Amino acid sequence: MATVSVTQNRVLSDDQIAFYHRHGYLILENVLSAAELQELRTATEGLREERARRGGADNIVAIMDFALLDEAFMRAAHHPHMLAAVTQLIGEHLRLQHCKLNWKPPTKGTGEVDWHQDFPFLPHTNYDLLACMILLDDSVPENGCMRVIPGSHLRGPVDHFANDGKFARRCTDPADYADDLARGNVVDLVAPAGSITIHHCCIVHASYPNNSDTPRRGLIYQIAAGDSIQLGGHLYKVWPIWLQGKDPLRARMENGTVHRLSRPLTNAGGLEPSES
Ligand SMILES: O=C(O)CCC(=O)C(=O)O
């Protein structure tokens, strides 16, 4: 696969980089041009129409791997400003770990997401893993914006398993968010359409339901440093999609990265003979 050269652009100030490392998130306002935003909205509408033609419901909430469905989405994954920012945060070799279109339709109460971290869904050898969400709509609490607990990423992965041992897809110990909420240590990621929010894989976050009359569409690109290797869990097909740089062919282990896996390590596709 062709590799893309490494960006040398600095788009984040030192203060923004320090903010990300301290608080675990960043909001980059108005990154996309009007034309870029329009192209992505058109592609998104195309997906909705196609699903409607196939008899799918109108209330789409998530489309996994959406970037494979329209070139505009894959172009957006390579957005130079986004990649330059991510390079400044986690380095020059960047792999698209997976992607998901989160579409909260204007149906009262849809799309609420409970408090969770991303990391327990997809544990890696280190924490240089983050999600960039390109906002296609103005994002506010009424239409279902994300909320984060600043600084919670510094606590590392927290428990997402229920008493019966099953992966619960949410923080199972309220102590991991309730005290923060009581103290007001919570930030709503409010930003205009065309902005990009970035959040660390260990930040505890949630998302409001959409209670407005308009959709809230967000394109989420989960990006891993080249030497951050997935250990198991959900979504663990490894995408050989290098957004930038190349495979450094090494795994960097971070102290303390011992995790329960949310799924057994099995070969979902079955065993295939292969040549070595
Ligand atoms: O769509 C959102 O607001 C974010 C949802 C979320 O937290 C996630 O998909 O991990």
The ligand as a Gaussian input file, in Angstrom:
#p B3LYP/6-31G(d) Opt

LIG

0 1
 O      -21.676000      10.473000      19.039000
 C      -21.190000      10.886000      20.081000
 O      -21.527000      11.951000      20.591000
 C      -20.085000      10.105000      20.764000
 C      -20.545000       8.763000      21.129000
 C      -19.460000       7.980000      21.809000
 O      -19.076000       8.264000      22.899000
 C      -18.847000       6.851000      21.146000
 O      -19.293000       6.459000      20.057000
 O      -17.861000       6.293000      21.719000

